[in-house]
Amino acid sequence: MGSIVKVTLANPQFVSNAAREQRCNICEGLRRASSRYCDRCATILRRVDTRRDPLTGKKYTKHDRDARERALKSAWDRDSKIFRCQYTNLPLKETWNKTGGNPFYLSFDHRTPGDETDLVVIAYCINCMKGKQTEAEFRRLVLQVIEPLRIWASKLGAA
């Protein structure tokens, strides 16, 4: 009887071109023959953008698909096989809990508000806190919030 050979992608640089071609462009999971992505990543990329301009009520321009792909690739943690938040490095959830939401739901964010070509993947709760700030403004704000906590923590440690 013939033997069955199992091929793994533990080290992708040694994978044949034929096997690599059947892998998702983002997470390297198995993909369908007619797609560049696995079902998981395709679902995230196909999400409907429901944002609207608060003044006009018009829908915002949809995120650039290539920018979404780059953001997802950057957020993918190969070792843990999960997406991580750009700012907190926390693992993200890919599904929204309809009864109560999910603060760690994977969301896309503009590094610079309005720039559809430069996106990152972050937790929904972080995206809500960031609002329309640039990445630099948001990081300054976070540092201002954290500094009193550091001082308080150091006093507790000294006591």
N, C-alpha and C positions, 0 to 999 in steps of 0.2 A: 504494500500500500504506500501511496505517496504521503509525504508529510506536509503539514500546513505551516507556512512561514508567516510570522506576525511581524509587521513593519511598524516601528514607532517613530515619532518625530522628536525624540529627546534631544537630538543634535541636528537641527535643520540644514546645516551646511553640508551634511553627508547624505542628504536625501536626493534621490534621482529627480531629474527634471519632470518626468511623467508623474511622480508622486506629488511633487511641489505644485504642479499645475492644478491638482485636484484640491488644493488647500485654500482656505479663506484668505483674502488679501489683508485682513485685519488680525484675526486671532490664530490663524493657521489650522483651524478646525476643518473638518470635512465640509465640502461645499457641494451644491448641486451642479451638474454638468453645465446647465444653462446660466449660471450665476458666477459672479466674482467673489461672493460672500457665502458664509454658512447661514443657516436659518436664523440663528441668534443675532448675528451682526446685521443681516438684511432687515430684520424686524426693527432694530434700533434706527437704522438709516431711513426707513420708510415712515417713521413717526410723523404724524401730522403736526405742523406748527400752528398752534392756536393763538399765538400772540397777536395783539391788536394795539394800534396806537391809541392811547387813552384820550387824546383830543379829537381825532377824526373818526375813530372806530374802524379804520381800514386795517386789513391784515398787513403785517410786516412782510417784507420780502423773505422768501424761504432761504434758509441757510444754504450756503454753497455745498454741494454734495462732496466735492473733493476735500473741502475744509473739514467736513464731518468725518470723513474717512481718516484724514491725518490726525484729528483729535482722538478718535477711537484707538488708532494704532498707538499713539503716544500714551494713552491711559491703560492700555492692556498690560497686565502683569502676567508674563509668561509662566512664571513659577507657580503662582496661585491659581492661574486660569480665571481671573476676574478682572473687571475694570476698576480702576482706582481714581479717586478725586485728585485733581491737579493741585489743589491747595492744601488738603488735609492728609492725603495718601490713604484715606479710609476706603474700605471696599464698598462698591456701589451696588445697588439693587437695580435690576432691569425691568421690574414690573411695579406698577403703581397699585397700591392697596386702595380699592374704590371706597372702602368704608372710612378710612382715616388717612389716606395718603401715605407717603413714606419719605422721611427727611433725607434718606440716603439714596433716593431715586436718581438714576443717571440722567443728567441734563447737560445740554450744551450751553456754553457761555461765550460771549464775545470778549476777547481780551480788551479791545477798545470798543465801546458802545457804537453800534451801527456798522462795524466792519464785519461783513459776512464771510470774509476769507480767512480770518484769524480766530479760530475757535478752540476752546479747551473743554474737556469733560469734567464736570464737577457735581457734587452732591446738590440736590434740589434746595436743601436748607441753606447751603452756602450761597447758591445763586440768588436766593431771595434776599439774603443779607447784603450781597454785593450790589444788587440793583443796577443802576446805570453808571457806576464808578468804573474808572479804568483799573487795570490790574495794579498799577503802582499806587493809586489812591486807596484801593481796597487793602493792600498790604500795609500801608501807613496806618490806616484805621485799625487793623487787627493788632498791630504793634502797640498802638495807644491803649487799646483795651487790655492787652496782655501785660503791659508794664506794671500797673498797680497789683495785678495778681502775682507777678514775680516778686515784687517787694513784700507783699503779704505772706507769700510762701516762704521767703527767706527769713522773715521775722518768726514764723512758726517753727522753722527749723532751728533757729538760734535759741528759742525759749526752752 
